[in-house]
Each structure stands twice: as structure tokens, then as C-alpha cells.
Amino acid sequence: MSLFKELKRRNVIRVATAYLIVGWLLIQVLGLATDSFEAPSWIMKLAITIIVIGFFISLIISWAYELTPEGIKRDKDVNRDDTITHHTAKKLDIITIVALIAVGSLVLWQQFIKTEVKVTNISTTISTEPETTPKEQGVSANSIAVLPFADLSKEGDQEYFSDGIAEEILNVLVRVDALQVTSRTSAFQFKGSNKGIPAIAEELKVRHVLEGSVRKSGETIRITAQLIDAQNDKHLWSEAFDRPLTTDNIFDIQDEISNAIVNALKDELKLNIIEPLVIKKTTSNLTAYELYLRAVPLFFNRKDLDIADSYLDEALELDQNFAKAWELRAALQHIKIDYNYSDMSIKEAQILTKSFALKAIELESQSALAMAALANNQYNEDGETDYHKVFELFDKAIDIDPNSVTSTAWRGWYYAAVGKLDLSLKDFRQCLELEPLYSMCYSNWTNITGQVMDYKSFEALLINGLNKDLISLKFIDLSTLAANKQELLFKVVANQKGNLEGWRKIDRLYDAYLNPEKNHRELIDDIKAFAKNKSSISALDLSRILMPIGAFELSPEEISMWGVAYKTYRKSPEFKNYIIDYGIYKYWLVKGFPPQCIPIGEDDFECD
């Protein structure tokens, strides 16, 4: 008798088939169970080992033994006329069929029933590095970069002014749909560079480059500008403007330069542009305008925000109708607190923001930044936030100015607050498409990537961000570093100013992050006592550090509370109260629940 026929007669093949199907089914069920109960990984490894060993034991038993009415007997002791292997075969067939049905049901359940965040769904929207150049490999003929204008003033102290002139021109050209204008941060990284125009254009992936200079001398100003075709280093247009130093003349020069660029490119590229560009004069006071130009880079770089606010205050004393100063001052108030440049309360910031924003809108009804500031101002530290109003205002701001990185970045933050991480990541990516070197968007994008446990992408983004100075060490997510066993970087971040610089027990904090399920109340109280004497540690900083190890009495940082480190918090009464008290649950009832949460009945919910 052949070996195959003997294996078939003794039901060895049927046993192997049934065992493999049932074994796979058991592994899948065990995997779901260990995830749900957060069991240690060794339990799953042990179970798989036992199932594999059991497979070989079952084959040996099915070969050597046979099930008979009198019990299990060795195969050689069974009379062939009395064998009932055919009955056993039928039972094994039934077991196999039932197991296959169960496998099919499980596959369908995994495919269509989604009550948890699907990390793969989120991580597929994340590439390992943000786009720092245009998407196309080739260079578009209608692409242009506006480089920062050189400051040629005698004292060399007018850089803010020369940068401001270039930025105003860039902002006008961005409104021309037929042109592809490189972002401010990408172009301005070449300030003071010794690279030639062709090399800069190649790095920025643009065909045309505008460069220029500004010289202020007494009561006169001289602005020069030249448009260069980087492909052949040919000057398409150049001109020098010598005028008396007035705001009217400054805006007129910006107007002339912008239209000259469009006209120079219109014929060459056959652009269908009919209407001339018009730069709206926002103030008639030169000193107020200069103060505004000083404040703008401080706002975008999130540096010296108290000084920026004082510049704007002075500007508005000189010109109460300066709408752009009002809108920028409105946007500044909350971030002054966030970046520790002010000790005023949230309530005070809300009052000032609303007053400044409404004044800006009164003067300029289409002020996108003022509307974004009002949206950001809806958050109520002491009670419910109207998230419907928040997103309505952000959407309106972005409709007015689709190139507003501030509106897009802030909306991304609020999407994260309500658990819509996919929409949050989409906004942060859009922000980086507009401004590839905007650190706030990059930092948030990186941290959310880590929070959804896409550690490979997180590490790539982190390295890229540190290489390009896009991430502040202070704001790297500690829970992701701990989950990824990056002990050294964890301790470096924890020791940053604004975190726990000067505290001598960072090793205890790291151990607590590795074991968040334990009681860390003594450690929490110790850190709270330390933070009381540190003005550099804000309430938000303290929350970000302590909530992953059980300080649920604190208010969470909205953008962090959906990460894996907050899973225990999301099961707590404090979390449920927060979601209800701050208006998030009310928003979900209309707009739908995030993937992490499901409704229970008509007035309750639970999250993973």
C-alpha cells in the first residue's frame, strides 16, 4: 500500500487539515482577546508555540492510533474488518466545514465591523517625509520664487523692511492662478546665501526667480527688482524705483513690480491674465506700517510674541483704521499664552481676541485671519465650546484665503480635538504643502503619526524634522518615545526648558511611562510641586507630561488625548465628563462619532 493511501486511510490528512483551520481560528480569536484585555505579548507567543507543537503531536497520534467503539487503540491492534476510520473521517469533515464557516465569518467581521481606530487607514495618508519641493519632477514654466530682498541701508538695520516688501509682493503673486509661487519659508531660507540664481532655482524647482534690494536713506527709498529666467540666466525684466519715503509710494512700487512680473511672463508663457493686479493700501502711516512689518516675522516664527504685540499696539495708536494690524493682534493673543509670552488668563485673551477681530472685520469684511482668530477664540476654558461655530468660521476663512497656513493649521488642531485624526492629518499636510518649512504643522503632523502607532513613519519624520530644524525638542511626544523604547531621546526631551529641566528624577518618569497602568500618584504630586516654582512650565506643559501616567484631574492637551498613551484616560469618568462638558459630544451627535468611539443608546457613548 502506498504511503499516501495509508495516510488517507488513517485520516492523517483530514486531521492535519482540520487542525490547521481550527488552529488559525484560535490564533485570530486569541489575538483579539489579548488586544482587548491589553495582555502582555508573551501570552500570544506561548499560545502559538503550544498550537504549533500540538500540530505535530496530532499527526503522530492520528498515524499511530485509531478511535474505536471500545476507545483509542494502537492502529496495529485494530482488526481491519472492525475499523471505523470512515466514520471518523465523516466527523473530521464536519469539523472542518464548521471551522471554515467560522473562519469566513471572522474574516467578514474583521473586514466590515470597525469600532476601533484603524491605524493602517490613518498611516496610509502619511508619507515618511513632507514635500519640500513641488510634486512634479520637472520644472513648470510658470513657476516663480520671490527671494528676500537684500537690505542695503547704510546701518544694515532694515532687514525686516526689505523682507516685508518681498513678502508683500509674494502675497500678491500667490493670488494669480496662472502662476505657481514657491512658499515664503522655502524661498526665504536662501537669505544671505552665496548660491547663484540657477542653483537656487534648481533647488526650489522653479523656472523664474525674483530678487531685489531695498535702500532707505533719510526721506528717500530705492527699491530694485529683477526677474530672471533661471533656465538660461536671462533677465526678463528689471527696474529701479527712487521715490520719497511714503506709504503711498511703497504700495505703488509693490503694485508696479507685481504687474511688471505678470506682464513679463504673460507674453512669454501665453498666460490669460487680463485684469491688472491691485495692491490695497492698508495704512497711510509709514511708521505704523514699519511696526507691522516688524511684528509679522515674529508671529510666524513664534518668537518674542510679547514684543510683536507691543509693535502692533504702537501701530494702532498711530492708525486706528489699520485692519491688518488689528487682525494680526487678534491672532496673537492666544498663542502668546501657549508659547509662554504672557501670563494673562484665557478669559482675558478671549475678550481681547474678540475685540480685535471684530474691529478688523469691521474695517475689512474679508479678513481671513480675523475669522480664524475668532474660530480659535471659541474654545472656552470653563465650559462648552461651540465646535459647529468653530469649523464654520475656519471654513469661511479658508474659502476667503485658501493659502492661509494659520487657518489651515488651527483647523487641523481642532479636528484633532474632536477625534477626527484623518481630517487633522489632512490639514497639517495641506499646511505643509503651502509652507513646507512651517514647524508648527510639521511638529503636530509628526506627533499625531506617533500617537496612531505608526512608529516607522514617526521616526522618519522625526529625523527629517530635526535635520531641518522643524521640530522643537520640547514638543516631541514623550509617550511615543517611550512606546518606541527611545530612552535617550525621551530623557533629552523631558529635560528641556518648559518640560522638567532641573528635575532630578527623569529615570522615574521614564519607568512610569513604560508602566502607565501602575499607580504613580506620588510621582505626579512630586512633579506638580516642582512645577509650581517654574514659571516656564505652563498648565498645558504639565498636562502633556503627567496625563499619560494617570493625572486625569488635569485638562488634556486636545491634540494628544487620542493617542495610545491616553487609552486608560479614555475609559475614565474624567474623559467622559470632558467630552460632554466641552461640547465635543454635542458635535459628534450631529457630525458623527470618530472611529475610536461608538454611541450607546440615545444619550451615551464609549471610546476605545
Buried (B, 14 or more C-beta within 10 A) or exposed (E): EEEEEEBBBBBBBBBBBBBBBBBBBBBBEBEEEBEEEEEEEEEBEEBBEEBEEEBEEBBEBBBEBBBBEEEEEEBEEBEEEEBEBEEBBEEBBEBBEEBBEBBEEBEEEEEEEEEBBEEEEBBEEBEBEBEBBBEEEEBBBBBBBBBBBBBBBEEEEBBBBBBBBBBBBBBBBBEBEEBBBBBBBBBBBBBEEEEEBBEBBBBBBBBBBBBBBBBBEEEEBBBBBBBBBBEEEEEBBBBEBEBEBBBEBBBBBBBBBBBBBBBBBBEEBEBEBEEEBEBEBBBBBBEBBBBBBBBBBBBBEBEBBEEBBBBBEBBBEBBEBBBBBBBBBBBBBBBBBBBBBBEEEBEEBBBBBBBBBBBBBEBBEEBBBBBBBBBBBBBBEEEBBBBBEBBBBBBBBBEBBEBBBBBBBBBBBBBBBBBBBBBBBBBBBBBBBBBBBBBBBBBBBBBBBBBBBBBEBBBBBBEBBBEBEBBBBBBBBBBBBBBBEBBEBBBBBBBBEBBBBEBEBBEBBBBBBBEBEEEBEEBBEBBBEBBEEBEBBBBBBBBBBBBBBBBBEBBBBBBBBBBBBBBBBBEEEBBBEBBBBBBBBBBBEEEEBBBBBBBEEEEEBEBB
